[in-house]
Amino acid sequence: MPNFILTLKLDTEIYQANILDKRLEISRFLYNACLGHLYEQYNSLKQTKLYKSAISNIKYLYRELKRVSNKKEKKNIEKEIKLKYKIINTLYKDYGINEYSLHNYIKKMQHHYSKNIDSFTAQKIATTVWRAFEKMLFGEAKKVYFKKQGELNSVEGKSNGTGIRFNENTLTWNKIKIPVIIKKKDVYTEEALNNKIKYCRIVRKLIRGNYSYYIQLILDGIPPVKYNLETGEIKNPINNGIVGIDIGTQTIAISSKIDVKLLELAPMINKINRQKEILQRKLDRQRRASNSDNYNENGTIKRGVKLTWSISNKYIQTKHNLAENQRKQAVLRKQSHEKLANRILSLGDEVYVEKMSFKGLQARSKKTTKDKNGKFNKKKRFGKSLANKAPSMFLRILKNKLIFQNKELYEVNTIKFRASQYNHIENNYIKKELETRWNYFEGDKIQRDLYSSFLLMCSSESLEKADIGKCKREYNNFRDLHNEELVRLKDTREMVRLKALSVI
């Protein structure tokens, strides 16, 4: 069953804020203790001969699996791999490297802090640590880091019956009661609170240099529909129709029967991003001015010597300004993505997109290459733009909105579909360079990303190719809407930005 989050601000007194800060710090201590225990057990396990041999055998078997072509041999190798993984899982249990063992471990510590942290909240802390550590075990993360002082800013319970609870517009947690601020005539909140509360989460946010405290209610069901109080109309209505979207690292192309658009993702964060870069450089200058002895003559930090760093008050103030800047950037980015998702759903509720691996695009290139002049090319790829524009976050928001309507986001097979290479008129695939931004069809000049979104809109049921019949039926309408969009973009600031991004 789907669920959604309702965030409400807490009306905290100074003493209540101090108690929450204390409990978050205790939670941080418990988090680090659990993580340290897991690392200790894991490092002991890695020294055993049985574990070493199992890991080396698995690596060898995977190499053999790639080499072998016979199906029977492949099945036998896969069975052997499963047996080796069973041995490793047994070793994990023996060494207490699992979630339930961690619950038992934190239970003993929780008794010392029972006045502040209840048992259910402690279990949820252990679960959070285990999920992070599990990613490292399965190769999804390289390392799990300990939390520094003040870094843990949220804690949650397991249900609304015990521990952290919300009842009668009040947060109750271990003899502390904090009222929740709910605006008058807030119809959305009133309707949302009619749903069952699964569990609660307390969140601390640093806003303009001061901490504010919130309670997040994880509610069963779907979010209520928002209405315009003056007219009674539904806000952000969702219409029936097919939409194709071609999303890049910084831009998005949208095609439907009603409209065609080429937009930059979260354009409003560009100014804030510029301010962020200025503050980062200022931080570096202040750090160097206060610690000139820690740097070499060429400007690099000294290595092999234990360094002490002095921090000035102005440095701390700049650091707070940078944190506020990053908070604003995150809020504006999410707001922009929410608006864009609503705009797409107003065009149609059947949305098609290419299945993308943004994590792969974020990684540095492994190959060392040279340009035409013989100079080495940079290995940087799209890490910075992905961090700023967050296209994967946008797709997650869009997917959730569709789930609330009992719909799904259709992800086509990128390798087989090849939207950027297909030509529906000639019914063939033509590989193009990334710099080639235009397609030419019988005198029509079509922007590459918009054409890809059009092909995605005309996707077949298999999600592996474009439906030629649909393409031919819808092309004339798409071309007209495409030309209207180019007229809109002409001689505008948006056109200048898109040209700077090498989209047009």
C-alpha positions, 0 to 999 in steps of 0.5 A, a space after each residue: 500500500 502506498 504511503 506519504 509524508 506530512 511534515 509539521 513544525 513543532 512549537 518548541 520551548 528553549 528547554 524542549 529544544 535542548 532535550 531534543 538536541 540531547 536525544 539526537 546526540 545520544 542517538 548519534 552515539 548509539 549509531 556510532 557504537 553499532 557501526 563500530 561493533 559491525 566493523 569490529 566483527 567484520 574485520 575479525 571475519 575477514 581474517 578467517 581462512 574459511 571466509 578468505 577461501 569462500 571469497 577467492 572461490 567466488 571470484 574464480 567462479 565468476 571468471 569461469 562463468 564469463 569464459 564458459 559458453 555451455 549452458 549445463 556448465 554455466 548452471 553447475 557454476 551458478 549452483 557452486 556460487 550459491 553454495 559459497 554464498 550460503 557459507 558466507 551468510 552462515 559466517 555472517 550469522 555466526 559473527 553477529 553481522 545481521 540486523 537481529 544481532 545488532 538489535 540485541 547489541 543496542 538493547 544493552 546500551 539502550 538501558 543506560 539511556 532509557 530516560 531519553 531513548 526508548 527501545 523501539 527508537 533504539 531498534 530503528 537506529 540499529 536498523 538504519 546502521 544495518 541498512 547502510 552497512 549491508 550496502 557496503 557488504 553487497 558492493 553498493 557502497 565503498 564505506 560507511 562513515 561514522 557520524 560527527 557531532 551534530 551530523 545526525 539530525 533525525 530519529 524515528 520510531 517503529 509505530 505510533 503506539 509507543 516511543 515517538 507518538 503523535 496524538 491530538 496535535 501533540 508530539 509525545 516522547 518519553 515524558 516530553 510533550 510538544 504541540 504541533 503548529 497547524 495553520 487555520 483552515 489548512 484543509 490539506 493537513 486536516 484531510 491527511 490526518 484522517 489517514 492512519 499514522 504508520 510511524 513518526 520521525 523527528 527532524 532538526 533543520 538548520 535555517 538561517 543559523 538557527 535550529 527548527 524542529 519538525 515532526 514527519 508523519 508517515 501516513 498510509 494511503 495517498 495524499 489528499 487532492 489540493 483545491 483552490 479555496 476561492 474557486 473550488 477547482 482542483 490544483 494540478 489536475 492529472 489528465 489522460 494521455 501519452 507523454 514521452 520525456 527524454 531527460 539529460 543531465 541538465 535538460 528535459 525534452 517533453 512530447 505529447 499530443 497537446 504540447 512539446 517543450 524543451 526545458 532546463 531542469 531547475 533553472 532557478 538554482 543557477 544563481 544560488 549555485 554561483 553564490 555557493 562557488 563564491 562562498 566555497 572560495 571564500 572559505 578556502 581563503 580564510 582557511 589558508 589565511 589562518 593556517 598558512 604554516 599547514 601549506 607548502 609553497 605550491 599551495 598544497 596541504 603538507 602531508 606526513 605531519 600531524 597538522 593543527 587547524 585554527 578556525 576563525 569566527 569569520 570562517 565559522 560565519 562563512 560556513 553557516 552562510 554556505 550551509 544556508 545556501 545549500 539548504 535554499 538550493 535543495 528546497 528550490 530544486 525540489 520545488 522546481 521538480 515538483 512543479 515540472 512533474 505536475 506540468 507533465 502529468 497535466 499533459 498525460 498520465 501514461 509517461 515513457 522514459 529511457 531507463 538511465 544509470 545516472 550513477 554511471 554518468 556520475 563516475 569518472 572515466 576510466 579510460 585515458 584519451 587524447 584530443 586532436 591536438 594530442 592533449 589528455 582529455 579530462 576524466 570528469 564526466 557529469 558529476 557536478 551537473 548531476 549533483 546540481 540538477 538531480 535528474 534522478 530525484 525528478 524521476 523519483 518524484 514523477 514516479 511517486 505521483 504516478 503511483 498515487 494515481 495507480 499508474 506507473 512510469 514506463 522505462 523503455 529498454 535503452 540499449 534496444 530502443 536507441 531513441 537518439 539513433 532511430 529514424 522512423 521515416 527510413 526505419 533504420 538506426 544511424 549512430 550520431 556524435 554527441 555534438 550533433 544536435 539536429 535531425 533533418 527529415 525531408 526538409 524538416 529540421 528537428 531538435 535531437 532531444 525533442 525527437 527522442 521524446 517523440 519516439 518515446 511517446 510512440 513506444 511499442 508495448 514491448 518497450 524495446 522499439 518505437 511503433 512505426 504506425 504511431 510515429 507516422 500518425 503523430 509526426 505531423 502534429 509533433 512537427 508543428 508543436 516542435 516548430 512552435 516551441 522553437 519560436 517560443 525559445 527564439 531570442 529568449 534567455 532560456 534559449 541562451 542557457 540551452 545554447 550554453 548547455 550545448 543542447 541547441 
